[in-house]
Amino acid sequence: MPDESTRPVETAAAAAGVEVLEISPQVLSALTETVTPQGAVAVVESPDVSLDDLPTDLQTVLVLAGVSDPGNAGTLLRTAAAAGADAVVFAENSVDPLNPKVVRASAAALFLVPFVRDAGIAEVAAALKSRGCTLLGAAAGGKNAFTEVDLTRSSAIVVGNESGGLPDPAVDVVDEMVAIPMPGRTESLNAGIAGSILLFEAVRQRRFGD
């Protein structure tokens, strides 16, 4: 007996020319990793692109340099899509953006913003700088507060590992270190939160011109 809760999904898929197959609960369980799957799964082509596919007129790019937590990576993808970022780059040693936990945490945002995966950080830096991007590394010890940095220019925001921060290869290629002032007693912010603050500071500056 089909689950009526998935009927709108089936109808929309069929209208879009997508083949719809009814499967048993056992097959559904085998195809998913969640304890209580939502009743529908989809097989889709990976939407990732290469560095060469990125446009030449970039405004804001998010670079993940060693971000290993799927939840943080998914959050950053979702925030990048919401902030209108041109692309998200998963540099080497970052979690795979097609990891099921990343996909879920992104709330399907990986279909809304172009992303590059498994790219060497030196290659990433060269590709972005050739397109006019200034690479800004997020670090607690950054020279300037994020509100004092010009994010209206073409910028690539580089976020590092949750516990280790920016890896040395990333530190070597960024143009400037940017800090988020923290008057409280904590030493650092969650990588997903830090990247999100910087992305929406870029939105604020471009919208209000300061």
C-alpha positions in Angstrom: 0.0 0.0 0.0 1.6 3.3 -1.1 2.3 5.9 1.6 -0.1 8.8 0.9 2.3 11.3 2.5 4.6 10.8 -0.5 1.9 11.2 -3.1 2.7 14.9 -3.8 6.4 13.9 -4.4 5.4 11.2 -6.8 3.0 13.5 -8.7 5.6 16.2 -9.0 8.3 13.7 -10.1 6.1 12.2 -12.7 5.1 15.6 -14.0 8.8 16.4 -14.5 9.3 13.2 -16.4 11.1 11.3 -13.6 10.5 7.6 -13.5 8.7 6.7 -10.3 9.0 3.2 -8.7 7.2 1.9 -5.7 9.4 -0.1 -3.4 8.9 -2.1 -0.2 9.8 -0.8 3.2 12.7 -3.3 3.3 14.2 -1.9 0.1 13.7 1.7 1.3 15.5 0.9 4.6 18.4 -0.6 2.6 18.7 2.5 0.5 18.7 5.0 3.3 20.8 5.6 6.5 18.2 7.2 8.7 16.3 5.3 11.3 13.0 6.7 10.1 13.3 7.5 6.4 10.8 10.0 5.0 9.3 7.6 2.5 11.0 8.6 -0.7 14.5 8.4 -2.1 15.9 9.8 -5.4 18.8 8.8 -7.6 20.3 12.0 -9.1 23.4 13.0 -11.0 26.1 14.7 -8.9 25.9 18.5 -9.5 29.5 19.2 -8.7 31.7 21.3 -11.1 35.4 21.8 -11.7 37.5 24.8 -10.9 37.7 25.5 -14.6 33.8 25.7 -14.7 33.7 28.6 -12.2 32.8 32.0 -13.8 35.3 34.8 -14.2 33.1 37.4 -12.5 33.0 35.9 -9.0 31.9 38.0 -6.0 31.8 35.7 -3.1 33.2 32.2 -2.8 33.3 30.0 0.3 36.3 27.7 0.6 36.3 24.8 3.1 39.9 23.9 4.0 39.8 20.8 6.1 36.3 21.1 7.4 35.6 17.5 8.4 32.3 17.6 10.2 29.3 16.8 7.9 27.0 18.9 9.9 29.2 22.0 9.6 29.8 21.4 5.9 26.0 21.1 5.3 25.3 24.2 7.3 27.9 26.1 5.3 26.5 24.9 2.0 23.0 26.0 3.1 24.2 29.4 4.3 26.3 29.9 1.1 23.1 29.3 -1.0 21.1 31.6 1.2 23.7 34.4 1.0 23.9 34.1 -2.7 27.5 32.9 -2.9 28.8 32.1 -6.4 30.4 28.8 -5.3 31.6 26.6 -2.5 34.9 24.8 -2.8 35.7 21.7 -0.8 39.5 21.7 -0.6 41.5 18.6 0.1 40.9 16.9 3.5 37.4 18.3 3.8 34.4 16.0 4.1 32.8 14.9 0.8 29.9 17.1 0.0 28.0 14.1 -1.3 28.3 12.4 2.1 24.6 11.6 3.1 25.0 13.6 6.4 26.2 16.6 4.5 23.3 16.4 2.0 20.8 16.2 4.8 22.4 19.1 6.8 22.4 21.2 3.6 18.6 20.8 3.2 19.3 20.1 -0.5 21.2 23.4 -0.8 24.0 21.6 -2.7 21.6 21.7 -5.7 21.3 25.5 -5.4 25.0 26.6 -5.3 27.8 25.3 -7.5 30.4 23.3 -5.6 33.8 21.9 -6.3 35.1 19.0 -4.4 38.5 17.4 -3.5 40.6 20.3 -4.9 44.2 21.1 -3.8 44.3 24.3 -1.8 47.2 25.7 -4.0 45.2 24.9 -7.1 42.1 26.5 -5.5 44.0 29.7 -4.6 45.5 30.0 -8.1 42.1 29.6 -9.8 40.4 32.1 -7.5 43.1 34.7 -7.6 43.2 34.5 -11.4 39.5 35.5 -11.3 40.3 38.5 -9.1 39.4 37.1 -5.7 41.1 38.1 -2.5 41.5 35.1 -0.2 40.4 35.9 3.4 41.2 33.3 6.0 39.0 33.0 9.1 41.2 32.8 12.2 40.8 33.8 15.8 44.2 35.6 15.6 43.3 37.5 12.5 44.7 41.0 12.1 41.4 42.7 11.4 37.9 42.3 12.6 35.5 41.0 10.0 33.5 44.2 10.1 36.7 46.2 9.2 37.5 44.2 6.1 36.1 45.1 2.6 33.8 42.3 1.6 32.3 44.2 -1.3 35.3 43.3 -3.4 35.6 39.9 -5.0 36.3 37.7 -2.0 36.9 34.0 -1.1 36.2 33.3 2.5 38.4 30.4 3.7 37.2 28.4 6.7 39.4 25.8 8.4 39.1 22.7 10.5 36.8 22.6 13.5 39.6 21.9 16.0 42.9 22.8 14.2 41.8 25.9 12.3 43.3 26.8 9.0 45.9 24.2 7.9 49.4 25.5 7.0 48.9 25.1 3.2 45.8 27.3 3.5 47.6 29.9 5.7 50.3 30.1 3.0 47.9 31.1 0.2 45.5 33.5 1.9 45.9 37.2 1.4 44.6 38.3 4.8 43.5 36.8 8.1 40.1 37.9 9.4 38.9 37.6 13.0 35.5 37.5 14.6 35.8 39.4 17.9 34.7 37.3 20.9 34.5 39.2 24.1 33.2 36.1 25.9 35.3 33.3 27.5 35.2 30.8 24.6 38.3 30.3 22.5 36.6 29.7 19.1 33.4 29.5 17.2 31.8 26.5 15.5 33.1 26.4 11.9 29.6 26.5 10.5 28.7 29.6 12.6 32.0 31.4 11.8 31.6 30.9 8.0 27.9 32.0 8.2 28.8 35.2 10.0 31.3 36.1 7.4 29.0 35.3 4.4 26.2 37.5 5.8 28.6 40.3 6.6 29.4 40.3 2.9 25.7 40.5 2.2 25.3 43.3 4.7 28.2 45.3 3.2 27.0 44.9 -0.4 23.4 45.8 0.6 24.2 48.9 2.7 27.5 49.9 1.2 29.6 49.9 4.3 
